[in-house]
Amino acid sequence: MIVVFLGPPGSGKGTQAKKLSQELNLSHISTGDLLREAVKKQTPLGLKAKEYMDRGELVPDSLMIALIEEVMPKEGGFILDGFPRTVPQALVLEDMLNRHGRNLDKVFLFDLSEEVVVERLSGRLTCSQCGAVYHKKYNPPKQEGICDLCGGKLIQREDDKEEVIRKRYRVYAEQTKPLIEFYQERNKLTRLDAEQDIQEVNRKLLEVLKNGG
């Protein structure tokens, strides 16, 4: 089983992908983690990707596909989290899977309004030392501004500031609209209400995958 997760930042895609990968024994391929790991390990593909990232440019589709192909299990299913983001990327992914005699089974769209995304992300606090993540409303630290785990100072990352989040959301919405239509035409798309709690979203995911609807 091969599935793709689409959704705006803060929609819970990563959390659900981790849960589902354990429940159904699927590999979880997060393109963000993949890039960071390849750069950290200084693999040939990672070094190439770093050149683009250092210039503030998007990593080319061909390079992202090569990275995915490198870690894609030869057997067994996987969840793609963060790719594709555009129709050209979806076509390249389709071609790659065809070359391996495989098909994409399902695409899940995590639906979340801009206002909820802003509330979820702008409340995030990150430890400047150990990287632990808290939330002002949903998961506050025991002592304000201090990490429970290491005592480090909690900060708000630049990309968690409201104006940045709104910009990211609009870019996501603009980029993803044609992709949503692309997968709808292929009868691959299932919408999920990502405003529901984690357990309910997970229950719906499992129901769709096990019953096909």
MIBASE-15282 format. One record per residue (C-alpha): x, y, z; residue in three letters. Coordinates in steps of 0.001 Angstrom, whole numbers, plus 500000, padded with zeros to 6 digits. Layout:
BEGIN
GUKOL      px      py      pz  sese
GUKOL       X       Y       Z   ala
...
END
This chain:
BEGIN
GUKOL      px      py      pz  sese
GUKOL  500000  500000  500000   met
GUKOL  501363  503384  498955   ile
GUKOL  499668  506547  500235   val
GUKOL  500325  510287  500015   val
GUKOL  499469  512803  502741   phe
GUKOL  498630  516361  501654   leu
GUKOL  497764  519248  503946   gly
GUKOL  498825  522667  505195   pro
GUKOL  501507  523160  507856   pro
GUKOL  500076  522300  511282   gly
GUKOL  497426  519894  509938   ser
GUKOL  498893  516887  511795   gly
GUKOL  500149  514996  508715   lys
GUKOL  503435  514037  510381   gly
GUKOL  501750  512841  513590   thr
GUKOL  499238  510726  511650   gln
GUKOL  501929  509338  509345   ala
GUKOL  503959  508134  512365   lys
GUKOL  500878  506506  513943   lys
GUKOL  499747  504859  510723   leu
GUKOL  503235  503585  509871   ser
GUKOL  503312  501705  513201   gln
GUKOL  499736  500408  512945   glu
GUKOL  500008  499119  509366   leu
GUKOL  503761  498450  509250   asn
GUKOL  504351  501057  506529   leu
GUKOL  507545  503049  506016   ser
GUKOL  507145  506784  506688   his
GUKOL  508989  508908  504127   ile
GUKOL  508999  512543  505231   ser
GUKOL  510700  514625  502546   thr
GUKOL  511694  517275  505103   gly
GUKOL  513407  514668  507318   asp
GUKOL  514904  513031  504232   leu
GUKOL  516555  516267  503084   leu
GUKOL  517887  517116  506551   arg
GUKOL  519287  513598  507004   glu
GUKOL  520960  513531  503557   ala
GUKOL  522564  516930  504203   val
GUKOL  523692  515890  507701   lys
GUKOL  525234  512645  506395   lys
GUKOL  526775  514544  503456   gln
GUKOL  525622  511960  500917   thr
GUKOL  526232  512890  497242   pro
GUKOL  522525  513767  496839   leu
GUKOL  522560  515611  500173   gly
GUKOL  525507  517764  499108   leu
GUKOL  523737  518646  495851   lys
GUKOL  520535  519520  497733   ala
GUKOL  522503  521681  500184   lys
GUKOL  523758  523882  497332   glu
GUKOL  520161  524825  496487   tyr
GUKOL  519114  525176  500119   met
GUKOL  522078  527449  500899   asp
GUKOL  521013  529728  498050   arg
GUKOL  517454  529788  499400   gly
GUKOL  516184  527957  496309   glu
GUKOL  513752  525036  496096   leu
GUKOL  515383  521638  495675   val
GUKOL  514611  520488  492083   pro
GUKOL  511998  517784  491540   asp
GUKOL  514555  515441  489955   ser
GUKOL  516720  515582  493082   leu
GUKOL  513760  515022  495437   met
GUKOL  512643  511995  493397   ile
GUKOL  516198  510598  493447   ala
GUKOL  516239  510957  497256   leu
GUKOL  512842  509237  497563   ile
GUKOL  513905  506474  495167   glu
GUKOL  517039  505895  497272   glu
GUKOL  515028  505158  500443   val
GUKOL  511855  503718  498894   met
GUKOL  511291  500142  500114   pro
GUKOL  511562  497613  497284   lys
GUKOL  508722  495679  498928   glu
GUKOL  506011  496720  501348   gly
GUKOL  504069  499932  501558   gly
GUKOL  504989  503458  502525   phe
GUKOL  503518  506860  503326   ile
GUKOL  504805  509919  501467   leu
GUKOL  504559  512973  503716   asp
GUKOL  505382  516313  502057   gly
GUKOL  505642  515146  498449   phe
GUKOL  504278  515726  495847   pro
GUKOL  503335  519398  496248   arg
GUKOL  502663  520254  492601   thr
GUKOL  501188  518497  489552   val
GUKOL  504617  518182  487817   pro
GUKOL  505933  516462  490972   gln
GUKOL  502895  514138  490982   ala
GUKOL  503584  513152  487362   leu
GUKOL  507244  512445  488132   val
GUKOL  506200  510355  491151   leu
GUKOL  503714  508420  488997   glu
GUKOL  506456  507711  486463   asp
GUKOL  508877  506569  489186   met
GUKOL  506329  504168  490689   leu
GUKOL  505456  502800  487225   asn
GUKOL  509136  502080  486576   arg
GUKOL  509132  499931  489714   his
GUKOL  505849  498263  488726   gly
GUKOL  503982  499978  491561   arg
GUKOL  500945  502231  491924   asn
GUKOL  499776  504950  494266   leu
GUKOL  496753  503633  496197   asp
GUKOL  495354  506632  498043   lys
GUKOL  495843  510350  498654   val
GUKOL  494590  511901  501896   phe
GUKOL  493952  515627  502108   leu
GUKOL  494074  516989  505672   phe
GUKOL  491587  519864  505520   asp
GUKOL  492260  522712  507932   leu
GUKOL  491231  526377  507799   ser
GUKOL  493789  529194  507803   glu
GUKOL  492606  530424  511222   glu
GUKOL  493087  527023  512888   val
GUKOL  496527  526659  511284   val
GUKOL  497501  530081  512676   val
GUKOL  496234  529165  516161   glu
GUKOL  498075  525833  516174   arg
GUKOL  501397  527071  514848   leu
GUKOL  501673  530554  516344   ser
GUKOL  501300  529006  519810   gly
GUKOL  504293  526700  519340   arg
GUKOL  507374  527186  521504   leu
GUKOL  510664  525406  520832   thr
GUKOL  513505  524786  523285   cys
GUKOL  516613  526648  522108   ser
GUKOL  518816  523882  523542   gln
GUKOL  517225  520453  523080   cys
GUKOL  514568  521261  520430   gly
GUKOL  511585  519995  522482   ala
GUKOL  508291  521498  521265   val
GUKOL  505537  522934  523479   tyr
GUKOL  502326  524856  522858   his
GUKOL  501103  527879  524822   lys
GUKOL  497548  526502  524909   lys
GUKOL  497636  522752  524259   tyr
GUKOL  500947  521678  525822   asn
GUKOL  502381  524449  528022   pro
GUKOL  505645  523979  529945   pro
GUKOL  505431  523636  533747   lys
GUKOL  507336  526900  534117   gln
GUKOL  506688  529687  531639   glu
GUKOL  509494  530114  529110   gly
GUKOL  511538  527188  530472   ile
GUKOL  511909  523686  528971   cys
GUKOL  510693  520878  531276   asp
GUKOL  513365  518512  529956   leu
GUKOL  516617  520492  530008   cys
GUKOL  515831  523895  531518   gly
GUKOL  516632  525632  528223   gly
GUKOL  514958  528862  527090   lys
GUKOL  511785  528459  525009   leu
GUKOL  511611  530566  521853   ile
GUKOL  509187  531135  518994   gln
GUKOL  510757  530122  515691   arg
GUKOL  510656  532688  512883   glu
GUKOL  508452  530422  510761   asp
GUKOL  505939  530130  513636   asp
GUKOL  505170  533868  513631   lys
GUKOL  501656  534765  512466   glu
GUKOL  502543  536740  509329   glu
GUKOL  504919  533979  508178   val
GUKOL  502314  531259  508862   ile
GUKOL  499664  533109  506836   arg
GUKOL  502093  533459  503933   lys
GUKOL  503004  529753  504103   arg
GUKOL  499314  528806  504179   tyr
GUKOL  498504  530901  501112   arg
GUKOL  501466  529527  499171   val
GUKOL  500346  526008  500134   tyr
GUKOL  496721  526675  499059   ala
GUKOL  497798  528176  495734   glu
GUKOL  500247  525359  494952   gln
GUKOL  497996  522526  496078   thr
GUKOL  494678  523431  494389   lys
GUKOL  495682  521985  490952   pro
GUKOL  497170  518926  492715   leu
GUKOL  493892  518276  494570   ile
GUKOL  492011  518438  491251   glu
GUKOL  494615  516138  489642   phe
GUKOL  494050  513418  492264   tyr
GUKOL  490269  513928  492316   gln
GUKOL  490159  513219  488585   glu
GUKOL  492031  509974  489236   arg
GUKOL  489592  509009  492057   asn
GUKOL  492469  508782  494517   lys
GUKOL  491560  511631  496894   leu
GUKOL  489923  511381  500326   thr
GUKOL  489353  514518  502410   arg
GUKOL  489818  514348  506190   leu
GUKOL  488602  516916  508716   asp
GUKOL  491934  517693  510395   ala
GUKOL  490227  519852  513036   glu
GUKOL  489067  516674  514795   gln
GUKOL  491204  515134  517516   asp
GUKOL  494138  512838  516711   ile
GUKOL  492270  509608  517553   gln
GUKOL  489255  510470  515381   glu
GUKOL  491426  511377  512368   val
GUKOL  493368  508141  512850   asn
GUKOL  490125  506113  513071   arg
GUKOL  488870  507617  509793   lys
GUKOL  492207  506946  508069   leu
GUKOL  492148  503273  509082   leu
GUKOL  488486  502938  508048   glu
GUKOL  489173  504303  504551   val
GUKOL  492273  502150  504048   leu
GUKOL  490671  498944  505302   lys
GUKOL  487260  499381  503647   asn
GUKOL  488232  501460  500640   gly
GUKOL  485895  504337  501551   gly
END
